[in-house]
Amino acid sequence: MSSPPVSRPERTVLVGVTGGIAIYKAVELVRGLVKDGLQPLVVSTAAAQRFVMPLTFAAVSQAPVLDDESAWQASGGWFQHIEAARQARVMVVAPATANTLAKMAAGMADNLLTAIYLAFRGPVIVAPTMNWAMNEHPATVENLRLLAKRGVEVLPTEEGELACGEEGSGRMASPDAIRLAVRRALAGTASGPLRGRKVVVTSGGTRERIDAVRFIGNRSSGKMGRAVADEAYLRGARIALVTTRPAEGTPYPVVRVESAEDMAAAVRSEVSDADVLVMAAAVADFAPREAREGKIERAARDTLTLELVRTVDVLAATAKPGLFRVGFAAEAGPQLQRARAKKAAKGVDMLVFNDILAEGVGIGSDENEITIITATGETHVPRTSKAACATAIVDEIEAGLGAP
Ligand SMILES: Cc1cc2nc3c(=O)[nH]c(=O)nc-3n(C[C@H](O)[C@H](O)[C@H](O)COP(=O)(O)O)c2cc1C
């Protein structure tokens, strides 16, 4: 029996492409997977080929594209739908049209892509994309719910301007988000305490409104929280990222907030069914008593006095039994003692301390230097990338949670 055209089956990822306008992003996805050292094997529907020629995918994936034509022409006992399914480790459908999702949910196999899906036994990821009304139609909602229930990872669609010119939720997850999902599926073996648990992470600096255009903010970039969310995601956790600084490329849901009050409300709602809360956001301690209407005029004014009041303490407002809570303490100087006192005062399970005056690390930077204070000890992580800090933080969270 002949083999499908792949040279590295253990690195092979099936990439199903369907007839959605977001298919242009699938070209970038396939390139990205190649950069990740993987071998994408593109399976195209007939509608997909009306948008992007197989030649493009063949060139970027460095492998022939499989389609209905190639399946019917295959000879010598090679059944493409079975062999391709056997040889790949992960299958991702991006873009996934309403039509193909419906066929997958119904178990139809009237083209090569859906036949491969039925024959495939590994992890499957779908990145839906469509007009918001198609996305919200009960048929689509039900199809996605059914696929998720059967273990398919359904990546959230993003809000924004859609190709049809309308606004709404229906944009395909970004290629970076899909690559992260593929990485997690390939790791596959995540069996630590975070697997299946819900982790709520906050990130970014809050903005407290002064008037219609001005706010009091801070320089937090949201990078540390994002790195923690990505790391927990890779270990199999269900993530909700509550942030003031949404960046593209998350394969998990993001709740966008602005002020400390918004953040407290979003966190309160998200932690109701969560196991872990990581408060990496830089939340304002004080906010204007009230936001003024319109724009405060500069004319005829030499000074401006704002009355600031204490904001809600988000950490204190979210204490509940069984919720493992992680706080962050950004202190000016090597104030480890203060951080230890803060851990006790806040009653958190873990506190991550960093010195904002240390050179080249902390707020806004890609690097950090932290000390993780837990109930059983302290771990110092010397200056390194925020991703490496996140690995250490999530290691400690898993140690604190113990066996599932
Ligand atoms: C210009 C254009 C854009 C389209 N975009 C989408 C889309 O984003 N999502 C979707 O579900 N269907 C979209 N469709 C409809 C699908 O192409 C159509 O349902 C097709 O039958 C899908 O076939 P497939 O799922 O086998 O690829 C679009 C159609 C056209 C003509």
The ligand as a Gaussian input file, in Angstrom:
#p B3LYP/6-31G(d) Opt

LIG

0 1
 C      -17.698000      35.396000      -0.659000
 C      -18.192000      34.302000       0.250000
 C      -17.778000      34.289000       1.541000
 C      -18.223000      33.310000       2.420000
 N      -17.803000      33.312000       3.707000
 C      -18.255000      32.369000       4.544000
 C      -17.828000      32.367000       5.903000
 O      -17.010000      33.182000       6.342000
 N      -18.320000      31.419000       6.729000
 C      -19.209000      30.480000       6.312000
 O      -19.637000      29.666000       7.125000
 N      -19.616000      30.443000       5.016000
 C      -19.165000      31.351000       4.148000
 N      -19.581000      31.336000       2.830000
 C      -20.508000      30.278000       2.387000
 C      -19.755000      28.973000       2.125000
 O      -18.731000      29.177000       1.184000
 C      -20.729000      27.913000       1.638000
 O      -21.608000      27.568000       2.704000
 C      -20.031000      26.674000       1.123000
 O      -21.008000      25.737000       0.743000
 C      -19.112000      26.066000       2.179000
 O      -18.600000      24.853000       1.719000
 P      -17.506000      24.048000       2.553000
 O      -17.967000      24.039000       3.970000
 O      -17.554000      22.667000       1.959000
 O      -16.191000      24.673000       2.322000
 C      -19.126000      32.297000       1.933000
 C      -19.498000      32.316000       0.600000
 C      -19.057000      33.288000      -0.246000
 C      -19.473000      33.245000      -1.689000

